[in-house]
Amino acid sequence: MKCPFCKHPDTQVVDTRESEEGDSIRRRRRCLSCDKRFTTYEMVELRMPQVVKQNGMRSEFDDDKLRTSFTRALHKRPVPTELVDAAIDNVTQKVFASGEREIASRQIGEMVMKELLKLDKVAYIRFASVYKSFQDVGDFSDAIDAVKNTRRRKTDKSKT
């Protein structure tokens, strides 16, 4: 760490303390050249991958956009906030755990659809209709059939 006063590259750590929350470390340092003291803080920086849109544009991952998607799909649906928060956390964790520097917006959309399918079938259909750009009633019918088939598969598995 360079000294902020004389710019000398060598400093010595005199004292180290962890914050009460445990999310940062405070270090008191002394410059080996000018002998002045200063404080630095060290904290974890989590870098979410860049989101690559369908048109090729890139943007920062924004969990507010994720929350908005869930909120719109679940508007006036009887789903507890705790479950919605958990679903958002699941998607965020999956995006982060991918370990990639970039992730396609399509992948995030698929993750959202999986979570909505678990939470509320109507919200799933709402989201799918916008996400997959439904053009006619047949598209809705196909999505509803897919939801019904998912429910049947779960029922069949529980019987065995």
Secondary structure, 3 states (H helix, E strand, C coil): CCCCCCCCCCEEEEEEEECCCCCEEEEEEEECCCCCEEEEEEECCCCCCEEECCCCCEECCCHHHHHHHHHHHCCCCCCCHHHHHHHHHHHHHHHHHCCCCEEEHHHHHHHHHHHHHHHCHHHHHHHHHHHCCCCCHHHHHHHHHHHHHHHHHHHHHHHC
